[in-house]
């Protein structure tokens, strides 16, 4: 099956909701940080943008726009202690098994068998998308997130946009 | 999220995006991206399919080691069992539960 053309589909969807046309960020090149150690020595964290929150926390706004909320989630959390609120995709599978979008159990298994060095102290959920004020990411929330990851001595972040 | 990844790389944190939107992740040019042709919300596979969840996670982590040039986009070899579309509107109703699953395709 051919990949879905989300740029077109989302443009139509945003328009139908009365939002202004979304201006996608277009880059021709990308920075790359290469690690000088093996995976088995690395501390790894996860980030989801799928409207995932702990059951004890407020739900994400499923129709959010310009929502810069970012939740830190303890690395020992149970995979059943989540709720998903996002109206932009079908999350029924993730409701039943959070590892579909946020593979916390799988990452902990890789740490247990030594394929990675460690799971970071915190997992992350936020940057839900439909963010029109992108300079806030580059100037505020992004750098603050980098600081938090560095505080946890994170070498690698696996990010799963939804 | 590609934007965040780019910023983190510049701060010395290696990143990989596991994405279900090929055109989206390609536009922003994430430093490393693994495209998985599954419905949005099934980036790592179907519910309960821990073998595929692990395999996709391992494949993404391997890109951390193997990628030499920023902006690499790799396709994970997979076939979702049923055709799917962009599906806004949140979760399905209980009588519309997915029976979706994926089969890893032959490596090309």
Interface residues (C-beta under 8 A of the other chain):
Chain A: X1 X3 X4 X5 X6 X7 X9 X10 X13 X24 X25 X26 X27 X28 X29 X30 X31 X32 X33 X34 X35 X38 X39 X42 X44 X47 X49 X50 X62 X84 X85 X86 X87 X88 X89 X90 X91 X92 X93 X94 X95 X96 X97 X99 X100 X101 X103 X105 X106 X107 X109 X110 X115 X116 X127 X129 X134 X137 X138 X142 X143 X145 X146 X149 X150 X154 X155 X156 X157 X158 X159 X160 X161 X162
Chain B: X1 X2 X3 X4 X5 X6 X7 X8 X9 X10 X11 X12 X13 X14 X15 X16 X17 X18 X19 X20 X21 X22 X23 X24 X25 X27 X28 X29 X30 X31 X32 X35 X37 X39 X40 X41 X42 X43 X44 X45 X46 X47 X48 X50 X53 X54 X56 X57 X58 X60 X61 X64 X65 X67 X68 X69 X70 X71 X79 X80 X83 X84 X85 X86 X87 X88 X89 X90 X91 X92 X97 X98 X100
